[in-house]
Amino acid sequence: MESDIIKKSIDELITTYNNVIKVVDEEASLNKDRAYGGVVRSVKGKLQEYITEEIINIAWQSIGGKDGRISIDSKKYKIPIQKNYITHIADNEVKQYIMSNISDYYFNISVDKQVYIDKEFVIGIECKAYTENAMIKRILVDFSLLKTIFPNINCYLFELESQLGGDYCELKEVTFGSKSTHTLMSYFPKIRLNIFTLLKGERKVNKPIHKKGYFKPLEKPRIEKAIWLLASDLKNYL
């Protein structure tokens, strides 16, 4: 973890975060082709995906993983229609039509960062600038669908800020979570969702981090913890 290369990578990641957050307000204000809010959301979303991918690569490097063995993508996978669903369709004509065209019945699914070691899908990470519980429902469903074809993937949510309630935003050694989030997750027992928040303090709609006075620092110990967390999973594939 403390090698000079890794320390430099962490410092560069913090610098990138600082530079992007501090100019996003001006960039969005000057953009005449898109609404201000849309530009801000897009930039923050891409920033979080970039941070996450860098953390993945640093984690792999920190345990001595070889570059050629790891890859990351967000390609979509086809989730086929379940045949037992078709058998319960009351209208026989509809049932027969679907069966006759069954290869066309699927749903495309992916998460933001899909990590492969030797082409084996091992970790899925959803990236959010912030998360509220309505988003958690979608994330849990997406991972549930992915696990129908990749049952052994490790599931993560990496968020810049939290709007989940509870203590996800407090960045303590032990996180107890929120009542609502735990309740939702209890209905998806096959999904062990690791929720990791990068910035301290609950997200406030009227105090966006890209505005002067509300900036939140991305701190080195938090990045190091994220690296350690992913490295703990990745070391199983060395």
Backbone as CSV, one residue per row, in Angstrom:
resi,resn,N_x,N_y,N_z,CA_x,CA_y,CA_z,C_x,C_y,C_z
1,MET,0.828,-1.210,0.000,0.000,0.000,0.000,0.860,1.256,0.000
2,GLU,2.042,1.194,0.673,2.836,2.400,0.851,3.935,2.569,-0.194
3,SER,3.900,1.790,-1.286,4.925,1.978,-2.310,4.782,3.370,-2.921
4,ASP,5.911,3.896,-3.419,5.911,5.252,-3.980,4.944,5.383,-5.154
5,ILE,4.849,4.330,-5.963,3.966,4.384,-7.132,2.509,4.482,-6.701
6,ILE,2.137,3.699,-5.705,0.758,3.709,-5.219,0.436,5.033,-4.533
7,LYS,1.373,5.538,-3.731,1.167,6.829,-3.074,0.987,7.931,-4.103
8,LYS,1.767,7.883,-5.170,1.653,8.879,-6.234,0.299,8.765,-6.931
9,SER,-0.154,7.541,-7.151,-1.451,7.328,-7.805,-2.591,7.901,-6.965
10,ILE,-2.513,7.711,-5.646,-3.535,8.248,-4.741,-3.513,9.774,-4.761
11,ASP,-2.323,10.357,-4.731,-2.197,11.821,-4.765,-2.768,12.383,-6.068
12,GLU,-2.510,11.701,-7.173,-3.024,12.155,-8.471,-4.543,12.063,-8.521
13,LEU,-5.081,11.033,-7.883,-6.528,10.859,-7.840,-7.183,12.007,-7.071
14,ILE,-6.592,12.381,-5.945,-7.112,13.495,-5.151,-7.017,14.810,-5.928
15,THR,-5.908,14.999,-6.621,-5.732,16.211,-7.431,-6.782,16.298,-8.528
16,THR,-7.042,15.183,-9.182,-8.068,15.163,-10.235,-9.434,15.513,-9.664
17,TYR,-9.784,14.911,-8.534,-11.058,15.217,-7.878,-11.154,16.709,-7.576
18,ASN,-10.115,17.266,-6.955,-10.121,18.683,-6.597,-10.315,19.569,-7.826
19,ASN,-9.566,19.272,-8.876,-9.616,20.101,-10.081,-10.992,20.053,-10.741
20,VAL,-11.585,18.867,-10.814,-12.879,18.724,-11.475,-13.989,19.396,-10.664
21,ILE,-14.043,19.109,-9.374,-15.118,19.663,-8.537,-15.070,21.188,-8.507
22,LYS,-13.875,21.747,-8.505,-13.744,23.195,-8.372,-14.063,23.960,-9.660
23,VAL,-14.124,23.265,-10.798,-14.438,23.967,-12.045,-15.794,23.574,-12.632
24,VAL,-16.459,22.570,-12.056,-17.684,22.073,-12.672,-18.782,23.131,-12.693
25,ASP,-18.849,23.985,-11.673,-19.866,25.036,-11.627,-19.695,26.000,-12.805
26,GLU,-18.458,26.430,-13.030,-18.180,27.344,-14.138,-18.432,26.677,-15.486
27,GLU,-17.982,25.420,-15.611,-18.170,24.687,-16.873,-19.657,24.559,-17.205
28,ALA,-20.457,24.220,-16.202,-21.894,24.039,-16.426,-22.565,25.358,-16.769
29,SER,-22.115,26.426,-16.151,-22.704,27.743,-16.401,-22.412,28.222,-17.818
30,LEU,-21.249,27.851,-18.342,-20.847,28.304,-19.680,-21.409,27.436,-20.799
31,ASN,-21.893,26.238,-20.452,-22.412,25.327,-21.474,-23.778,25.799,-21.955
32,LYS,-23.854,26.151,-23.225,-25.099,26.686,-23.785,-25.971,25.606,-24.417
33,ASP,-25.406,24.411,-24.582,-26.134,23.339,-25.273,-26.921,22.440,-24.326
34,ARG,-26.585,22.448,-23.049,-27.244,21.568,-22.093,-27.655,22.335,-20.841
35,ALA,-28.690,21.854,-20.177,-29.139,22.474,-18.937,-28.051,22.351,-17.883
36,TYR,-27.965,23.349,-17.024,-26.941,23.398,-15.977,-26.925,22.118,-15.137
37,GLY,-28.101,21.711,-14.637,-28.168,20.533,-13.774,-27.712,19.271,-14.473
38,GLY,-28.035,19.144,-15.754,-27.630,17.966,-16.516,-26.128,17.874,-16.661
39,VAL,-25.484,19.010,-16.886,-24.024,19.027,-17.017,-23.369,18.631,-15.693
40,VAL,-23.871,19.194,-14.586,-23.301,18.899,-13.270,-23.434,17.414,-12.955
41,ARG,-24.618,16.860,-13.187,-24.830,15.433,-12.908,-23.927,14.558,-13.754
42,SER,-23.792,14.922,-15.019,-22.951,14.137,-15.922,-21.487,14.154,-15.482
43,VAL,-20.991,15.342,-15.153,-19.587,15.467,-14.758,-19.314,14.708,-13.459
44,LYS,-20.198,14.863,-12.485,-19.999,14.166,-11.212,-20.080,12.652,-11.391
45,GLY,-21.009,12.208,-12.231,-21.135,10.774,-12.488,-19.886,10.200,-13.130
46,LYS,-19.362,10.921,-14.135,-18.144,10.458,-14.801,-16.951,10.507,-13.863
47,LEU,-16.920,11.523,-13.002,-15.829,11.631,-12.026,-15.840,10.445,-11.075
48,GLN,-17.007,10.082,-10.590,-17.098,8.946,-9.673,-16.697,7.645,-10.362
49,GLU,-17.084,7.472,-11.615,-16.674,6.270,-12.354,-15.159,6.244,-12.526
50,TYR,-14.575,7.402,-12.822,-13.118,7.479,-12.976,-12.413,7.128,-11.665
51,ILE,-12.879,7.715,-10.565,-12.279,7.441,-9.251,-12.356,5.949,-8.937
52,THR,-13.526,5.362,-9.189,-13.718,3.941,-8.894,-12.776,3.069,-9.704
53,GLU,-12.657,3.365,-10.997,-11.780,2.544,-11.840,-10.323,2.673,-11.404
54,GLU,-9.913,3.869,-11.030,-8.543,4.053,-10.537,-8.309,3.268,-9.248
55,ILE,-9.291,3.285,-8.355,-9.167,2.540,-7.099,-9.059,1.040,-7.374
56,ILE,-9.840,0.539,-8.331,-9.755,-0.877,-8.712,-8.335,-1.224,-9.154
57,ASN,-7.793,-0.412,-10.056,-6.463,-0.693,-10.593,-5.379,-0.584,-9.519
58,ILE,-5.506,0.408,-8.627,-4.527,0.541,-7.545,-4.624,-0.656,-6.598
59,ALA,-5.850,-1.098,-6.319,-6.032,-2.259,-5.431,-5.353,-3.498,-6.004
60,TRP,-5.535,-3.726,-7.285,-4.910,-4.875,-7.949,-3.386,-4.753,-7.921
61,GLN,-2.904,-3.545,-8.174,-1.465,-3.298,-8.150,-0.899,-3.503,-6.744
62,SER,-1.666,-3.116,-5.729,-1.182,-3.170,-4.346,-0.939,-4.594,-3.859
63,ILE,-1.601,-5.572,-4.496,-1.409,-6.966,-4.084,-0.523,-7.733,-5.079
64,GLY,0.099,-6.969,-5.986,1.034,-7.585,-6.923,0.391,-8.231,-8.124
65,GLY,-0.846,-7.856,-8.423,-1.520,-8.419,-9.596,-0.892,-7.940,-10.895
66,LYS,-0.838,-8.803,-11.882,-0.249,-8.459,-13.176,-1.276,-7.722,-14.043
67,ASP,-0.801,-6.668,-14.704,-1.694,-5.815,-15.501,-2.496,-6.597,-16.537
68,GLY,-1.867,-7.564,-17.168,-2.517,-8.290,-18.256,-3.656,-9.186,-17.816
69,ARG,-3.791,-9.421,-16.525,-4.821,-10.339,-16.025,-6.138,-9.639,-15.708
70,ILE,-6.097,-8.319,-15.483,-7.305,-7.603,-15.073,-7.872,-6.789,-16.226
71,SER,-9.178,-6.727,-16.298,-9.850,-5.861,-17.268,-11.143,-5.356,-16.643
72,ILE,-11.616,-4.209,-17.143,-12.807,-3.567,-16.602,-13.669,-3.105,-17.759
73,ASP,-14.967,-3.399,-17.699,-15.873,-2.887,-18.719,-17.254,-2.658,-18.126
74,SER,-18.181,-2.265,-18.966,-19.578,-2.095,-18.540,-20.509,-2.665,-19.606
75,LYS,-20.014,-3.694,-20.310,-20.826,-4.259,-21.386,-22.077,-4.918,-20.829
76,LYS,-23.103,-4.938,-21.648,-24.396,-5.469,-21.217,-24.491,-6.971,-21.485
77,TYR,-25.223,-7.642,-20.593,-25.476,-9.069,-20.731,-26.968,-9.298,-20.903
78,LYS,-27.300,-10.307,-21.708,-28.701,-10.620,-21.969,-29.261,-11.542,-20.891
79,ILE,-30.289,-11.074,-20.206,-30.993,-11.893,-19.219,-32.236,-12.448,-19.903
80,PRO,-32.312,-13.751,-20.142,-33.442,-14.312,-20.905,-34.731,-14.362,-20.095
81,ILE,-35.831,-14.354,-20.788,-37.129,-14.498,-20.150,-37.220,-15.870,-19.490
82,GLN,-37.884,-15.958,-18.351,-38.018,-17.228,-17.662,-39.226,-17.998,-18.210
83,LYS,-38.980,-19.245,-18.568,-40.031,-20.034,-19.221,-41.202,-20.337,-18.293
84,ASN,-40.934,-20.425,-16.991,-42.063,-20.690,-16.092,-43.031,-19.506,-16.033
85,TYR,-42.527,-18.324,-16.364,-43.401,-17.155,-16.474,-44.349,-17.326,-17.665
86,ILE,-43.801,-17.818,-18.760,-44.606,-17.971,-19.977,-45.725,-18.996,-19.758
87,THR,-45.424,-20.056,-19.051,-46.436,-21.111,-18.846,-47.638,-20.620,-18.061
88,HIS,-47.465,-19.525,-17.301,-48.568,-19.010,-16.490,-49.337,-17.878,-17.177
89,ILE,-48.987,-17.569,-18.412,-49.735,-16.539,-19.151,-51.106,-17.095,-19.517
90,ALA,-52.159,-16.381,-19.174,-53.532,-16.880,-19.363,-53.936,-16.943,-20.834
91,ASP,-53.541,-15.954,-21.606,-53.940,-15.896,-23.018,-53.041,-16.828,-23.830
92,ASN,-53.615,-17.893,-24.355,-52.836,-18.906,-25.074,-52.189,-18.352,-26.330
93,GLU,-52.869,-17.425,-26.986,-52.310,-16.844,-28.212,-51.050,-16.044,-27.901
94,VAL,-51.089,-15.276,-26.802,-49.909,-14.521,-26.376,-48.780,-15.476,-25.998
95,LYS,-49.143,-16.534,-25.285,-48.160,-17.529,-24.862,-47.450,-18.141,-26.072
96,GLN,-48.223,-18.537,-27.061,-47.651,-19.156,-28.253,-46.787,-18.177,-29.041
97,TYR,-47.217,-16.930,-29.077,-46.437,-15.911,-29.801,-45.069,-15.729,-29.155
98,ILE,-45.046,-15.637,-27.829,-43.771,-15.463,-27.126,-42.875,-16.681,-27.336
99,MET,-43.452,-17.882,-27.218,-42.657,-19.096,-27.416,-42.079,-19.178,-28.819
100,SER,-42.818,-18.681,-29.795,-42.353,-18.719,-31.184,-41.225,-17.722,-31.444
101,ASN,-41.131,-16.738,-30.584,-40.105,-15.696,-30.772,-39.232,-15.557,-29.523
102,ILE,-39.045,-16.651,-28.824,-38.447,-16.584,-27.488,-37.019,-16.039,-27.481
103,SER,-36.285,-16.193,-28.557,-34.911,-15.687,-28.592,-34.857,-14.157,-28.547
104,ASP,-35.986,-13.515,-28.852,-36.040,-12.051,-28.823,-36.408,-11.499,-27.443
105,TYR,-36.750,-12.395,-26.517,-37.216,-11.946,-25.205,-36.079,-12.027,-24.184
106,TYR,-35.496,-10.867,-23.949,-34.403,-10.757,-22.976,-34.323,-9.312,-22.500
107,PHE,-33.587,-9.123,-21.422,-33.369,-7.779,-20.881,-31.873,-7.554,-20.779
108,ASN,-31.382,-6.428,-21.321,-29.960,-6.099,-21.239,-29.629,-5.503,-19.874
109,ILE,-28.580,-6.010,-19.260,-28.223,-5.542,-17.914,-26.708,-5.388,-17.780
110,SER,-26.296,-4.395,-17.012,-24.882,-4.210,-16.681,-24.809,-3.299,-15.457
111,VAL,-23.626,-3.221,-14.848,-23.359,-2.202,-13.837,-22.170,-1.390,-14.321
112,ASP,-21.880,-0.291,-13.631,-20.934,0.687,-14.159,-19.520,0.145,-14.342
113,LYS,-19.035,-0.596,-13.366,-17.681,-1.156,-13.450,-17.728,-2.651,-13.182
114,GLN,-17.443,-3.427,-14.223,-17.440,-4.886,-14.142,-15.987,-5.353,-14.239
115,VAL,-15.517,-5.984,-13.180,-14.098,-6.322,-13.055,-13.889,-7.800,-13.361
116,TYR,-12.917,-8.079,-14.221,-12.607,-9.446,-14.644,-11.154,-9.754,-14.320
117,ILE,-10.918,-10.951,-13.814,-9.566,-11.465,-13.651,-9.464,-12.704,-14.535
118,ASP,-8.530,-12.681,-15.465,-8.408,-13.751,-16.465,-9.758,-13.994,-17.153
119,LYS,-10.454,-12.900,-17.453,-11.741,-12.906,-18.164,-12.899,-13.469,-17.339
120,GLU,-12.661,-13.738,-16.059,-13.736,-14.184,-15.171,-14.322,-12.967,-14.456
121,PHE,-15.623,-12.776,-14.561,-16.321,-11.658,-13.929,-16.350,-11.895,-12.422
122,VAL,-15.627,-11.038,-11.654,-15.486,-11.297,-10.218,-16.088,-10.203,-9.333
123,ILE,-16.116,-8.955,-9.800,-16.634,-7.853,-8.996,-17.476,-6.928,-9.865
124,GLY,-18.638,-6.556,-9.363,-19.470,-5.557,-10.019,-19.615,-4.355,-9.105
125,ILE,-19.427,-3.153,-9.659,-19.520,-1.934,-8.847,-20.440,-0.932,-9.526
126,GLU,-21.462,-0.510,-8.817,-22.309,0.588,-9.275,-21.721,1.879,-8.716
127,CYS,-21.617,2.911,-9.563,-20.999,4.176,-9.174,-22.050,5.282,-9.157
128,LYS,-22.122,6.018,-8.065,-23.099,7.093,-7.944,-22.446,8.339,-7.338
129,ALA,-22.819,9.511,-7.867,-22.391,10.760,-7.244,-23.019,10.871,-5.858
130,TYR,-24.253,10.367,-5.730,-24.911,10.218,-4.440,-25.956,9.131,-4.603
131,THR,-26.426,8.579,-3.486,-27.425,7.508,-3.537,-28.520,7.776,-2.524
132,GLU,-29.755,7.586,-2.953,-30.891,7.579,-2.049,-31.540,6.201,-2.153
133,ASN,-32.492,5.907,-1.284,-33.020,4.545,-1.214,-33.807,4.116,-2.449
134,ALA,-34.386,5.058,-3.175,-35.042,4.699,-4.435,-34.026,4.116,-5.415
135,MET,-32.809,4.640,-5.381,-31.741,4.119,-6.239,-31.275,2.751,-5.752
136,ILE,-31.264,2.557,-4.436,-30.862,1.269,-3.885,-31.754,0.152,-4.423
137,LYS,-33.039,0.409,-4.530,-33.958,-0.608,-5.072,-33.526,-1.031,-6.463
138,ARG,-33.204,-0.068,-7.316,-32.775,-0.370,-8.680,-31.452,-1.139,-8.686
139,ILE,-30.528,-0.728,-7.838,-29.218,-1.388,-7.765,-29.366,-2.842,-7.338
140,LEU,-30.213,-3.094,-6.356,-30.428,-4.460,-5.879,-31.058,-5.339,-6.959
141,VAL,-31.997,-4.773,-7.716,-32.615,-5.535,-8.809,-31.585,-5.839,-9.891
142,ASP,-30.774,-4.839,-10.249,-29.759,-5.047,-11.288,-28.784,-6.156,-10.894
143,PHE,-28.318,-6.123,-9.648,-27.390,-7.162,-9.215,-28.080,-8.529,-9.139
144,SER,-29.345,-8.535,-8.763,-30.085,-9.803,-8.721,-30.152,-10.428,-10.112
145,LEU,-30.384,-9.612,-11.114,-30.432,-10.121,-12.492,-29.058,-10.600,-12.939
146,LEU,-28.021,-9.821,-12.653,-26.667,-10.238,-13.040,-26.278,-11.552,-12.383
147,LYS,-26.705,-11.732,-11.133,-26.333,-12.946,-10.419,-27.039,-14.195,-10.944
148,THR,-28.048,-14.034,-11.788,-28.655,-15.221,-12.403,-27.685,-15.879,-13.382
149,ILE,-26.733,-15.104,-13.901,-25.742,-15.692,-14.811,-24.316,-15.652,-14.250
150,PHE,-24.089,-14.780,-13.256,-22.782,-14.720,-12.582,-23.024,-14.797,-11.074
151,PRO,-23.355,-15.973,-10.558,-23.794,-16.086,-9.152,-22.729,-15.751,-8.117
152,ASN,-21.455,-15.741,-8.507,-20.392,-15.561,-7.517,-19.777,-14.163,-7.487
153,ILE,-20.332,-13.224,-8.244,-19.732,-11.886,-8.255,-19.912,-11.202,-6.898
154,ASN,-18.919,-10.397,-6.537,-18.995,-9.544,-5.356,-19.624,-8.213,-5.769
155,CYS,-20.560,-7.717,-4.953,-21.372,-6.560,-5.345,-21.048,-5.337,-4.490
156,TYR,-20.801,-4.226,-5.160,-20.431,-3.000,-4.473,-21.231,-1.806,-4.983
157,LEU,-21.403,-0.836,-4.114,-21.858,0.504,-4.475,-20.800,1.474,-3.983
158,PHE,-20.209,2.221,-4.897,-19.275,3.288,-4.537,-19.982,4.615,-4.800
159,GLU,-20.130,5.416,-3.772,-20.814,6.704,-3.907,-19.920,7.824,-3.387
160,LEU,-20.003,8.998,-4.061,-19.291,10.159,-3.536,-19.931,10.597,-2.226
161,GLU,-21.244,10.835,-2.272,-21.983,11.256,-1.083,-23.137,10.287,-0.833
162,SER,-23.621,10.285,0.399,-24.753,9.432,0.755,-25.972,10.277,1.098
163,GLN,-27.121,9.801,0.616,-28.400,10.377,1.026,-29.321,9.235,1.469
164,LEU,-28.708,8.232,2.079,-29.434,7.034,2.490,-29.951,7.118,3.919
165,GLY,-29.529,8.154,4.646,-29.852,8.205,6.060,-28.889,7.335,6.849
166,GLY,-29.133,7.231,8.145,-28.224,6.442,8.966,-26.840,7.056,9.012
167,ASP,-25.826,6.198,9.136,-24.466,6.707,9.311,-23.538,6.374,8.143
168,TYR,-24.106,6.119,6.956,-23.256,5.838,5.799,-22.313,7.004,5.502
169,CYS,-22.718,8.213,5.869,-21.931,9.404,5.554,-20.910,9.746,6.629
170,GLU,-20.876,9.006,7.712,-20.012,9.380,8.837,-18.601,8.808,8.727
171,LEU,-18.418,7.845,7.836,-17.099,7.263,7.544,-16.417,6.714,8.793
172,LYS,-17.190,6.042,9.613,-16.652,5.452,10.834,-16.022,4.084,10.542
173,GLU,-15.332,3.564,11.524,-14.706,2.246,11.366,-15.768,1.170,11.180
174,VAL,-16.866,1.279,11.930,-18.006,0.375,11.795,-19.210,1.194,11.364
175,THR,-19.844,0.781,10.264,-21.023,1.478,9.756,-22.260,0.646,10.044
176,PHE,-23.219,1.244,10.729,-24.454,0.536,11.068,-25.511,0.675,9.974
177,GLY,-25.339,1.625,9.072,-26.269,1.783,7.956,-27.528,2.522,8.357
178,SER,-28.577,2.381,7.527,-29.852,3.036,7.835,-30.954,1.982,7.886
179,LYS,-32.001,2.295,8.607,-33.106,1.350,8.771,-33.758,1.030,7.429
180,SER,-33.971,2.072,6.618,-34.634,1.860,5.316,-33.780,1.015,4.382
181,THR,-32.487,1.320,4.341,-31.598,0.592,3.431,-31.474,-0.873,3.831
182,HIS,-31.304,-1.137,5.123,-31.218,-2.524,5.582,-32.517,-3.278,5.298
183,THR,-33.645,-2.599,5.449,-34.930,-3.248,5.173,-35.028,-3.647,3.715
184,LEU,-34.649,-2.744,2.808,-34.666,-3.065,1.378,-33.744,-4.242,1.080
185,MET,-32.538,-4.212,1.625,-31.575,-5.273,1.340,-32.024,-6.620,1.890
186,SER,-32.859,-6.595,2.931,-33.326,-7.854,3.521,-34.203,-8.651,2.557
187,TYR,-34.760,-7.992,1.549,-35.603,-8.668,0.565,-34.797,-9.228,-0.609
188,PHE,-33.488,-9.025,-0.555,-32.602,-9.547,-1.600,-31.476,-10.323,-0.916
189,PRO,-31.807,-11.459,-0.293,-30.832,-12.165,0.552,-29.605,-12.688,-0.204
190,LYS,-29.709,-12.833,-1.514,-28.561,-13.334,-2.276,-27.558,-12.230,-2.622
191,ILE,-27.938,-10.980,-2.348,-27.066,-9.850,-2.673,-26.440,-9.302,-1.400
192,ARG,-25.138,-9.457,-1.280,-24.411,-8.826,-0.176,-23.796,-7.548,-0.737
193,LEU,-24.549,-6.451,-0.612,-24.145,-5.188,-1.217,-23.227,-4.418,-0.262
194,ASN,-21.991,-4.223,-0.694,-21.028,-3.438,0.077,-21.165,-1.975,-0.325
195,ILE,-21.626,-1.137,0.597,-21.834,0.281,0.309,-20.652,1.068,0.861
196,PHE,-19.976,1.801,-0.033,-18.788,2.548,0.374,-18.943,4.011,-0.025
197,THR,-18.886,4.899,0.973,-19.033,6.334,0.757,-17.667,7.005,0.846
198,LEU,-17.379,7.888,-0.110,-16.064,8.515,-0.162,-15.984,9.834,0.605
199,LEU,-17.073,10.610,0.625,-17.037,11.938,1.228,-17.864,11.981,2.503
200,LYS,-17.357,12.670,3.496,-18.021,12.746,4.795,-19.163,13.757,4.771
201,GLY,-20.240,13.418,5.472,-21.372,14.337,5.594,-22.493,13.990,4.633
202,GLU,-23.714,13.974,5.142,-24.891,13.659,4.324,-25.008,14.638,3.163
203,ARG,-25.405,14.146,2.016,-25.617,15.018,0.868,-26.787,15.970,1.135
204,LYS,-26.567,17.252,0.888,-27.601,18.266,1.043,-27.892,18.897,-0.317
205,VAL,-29.155,18.843,-0.730,-29.535,19.353,-2.043,-29.155,20.821,-2.193
206,ASN,-29.327,21.596,-1.137,-29.058,23.034,-1.212,-27.617,23.395,-0.850
207,LYS,-26.767,22.372,-0.677,-25.358,22.609,-0.397,-24.485,21.705,-1.270
208,PRO,-24.556,21.886,-2.591,-23.802,21.013,-3.497,-22.299,21.226,-3.378
209,ILE,-21.558,20.145,-3.445,-20.115,20.203,-3.190,-19.340,20.980,-4.248
210,HIS,-19.966,21.260,-5.403,-19.262,22.019,-6.431,-19.427,23.531,-6.240
211,LYS,-20.192,23.938,-5.231,-20.369,25.356,-4.932,-19.375,25.777,-3.847
212,LYS,-18.858,27.007,-3.993,-17.916,27.519,-3.005,-18.569,27.532,-1.623
213,GLY,-17.827,27.096,-0.643,-18.338,27.054,0.708,-18.869,25.699,1.113
214,TYR,-19.143,24.827,0.130,-19.695,23.501,0.430,-18.778,22.368,-0.042
215,PHE,-17.611,22.736,-0.516,-16.656,21.743,-1.011,-16.315,20.723,0.079
216,LYS,-16.252,19.461,-0.319,-15.847,18.393,0.596,-14.561,17.761,0.069
217,PRO,-13.546,17.622,0.911,-12.288,17.030,0.445,-12.386,15.511,0.301
218,LEU,-11.699,15.004,-0.692,-11.517,13.558,-0.836,-10.212,13.227,-0.130
219,GLU,-10.318,12.512,0.989,-9.151,12.338,1.849,-8.438,11.012,1.603
220,LYS,-7.124,11.061,1.739,-6.273,9.908,1.456,-6.653,8.660,2.250
221,PRO,-6.926,8.761,3.572,-7.282,7.552,4.315,-8.532,6.859,3.777
222,ARG,-9.455,7.647,3.231,-10.680,7.036,2.702,-10.387,6.271,1.416
223,ILE,-9.528,6.816,0.576,-9.133,6.101,-0.640,-8.390,4.824,-0.270
224,GLU,-7.518,4.921,0.715,-6.759,3.751,1.147,-7.690,2.652,1.665
225,LYS,-8.749,3.047,2.352,-9.692,2.043,2.841,-10.431,1.379,1.686
226,ALA,-10.791,2.165,0.674,-11.461,1.596,-0.502,-10.539,0.618,-1.221
227,ILE,-9.280,0.973,-1.319,-8.284,0.095,-1.947,-8.174,-1.212,-1.169
228,TRP,-8.077,-1.087,0.153,-7.978,-2.281,1.005,-9.199,-3.174,0.846
229,LEU,-10.392,-2.546,0.771,-11.628,-3.304,0.654,-11.644,-4.137,-0.622
230,LEU,-11.310,-3.512,-1.748,-11.304,-4.242,-3.017,-10.157,-5.251,-3.075
231,ALA,-9.020,-4.864,-2.517,-7.870,-5.784,-2.522,-8.194,-7.061,-1.763
232,SER,-9.014,-6.945,-0.725,-9.391,-8.125,0.068,-10.151,-9.144,-0.769
233,ASP,-10.944,-8.663,-1.720,-11.637,-9.561,-2.644,-10.717,-10.023,-3.775
234,LEU,-9.962,-9.086,-4.321,-9.135,-9.410,-5.485,-8.023,-10.401,-5.179
235,LYS,-7.539,-10.403,-3.943,-6.429,-11.317,-3.612,-6.822,-12.785,-3.730
236,ASN,-8.132,-13.039,-3.737,-8.602,-14.424,-3.908,-8.370,-14.933,-5.328
237,TYR,-7.995,-14.047,-6.241,-7.826,-14.447,-7.638,-6.378,-14.334,-8.102
238,LEU,-5.438,-14.166,-7.164,-4.016,-14.112,-7.537,-3.525,-15.479,-8.019
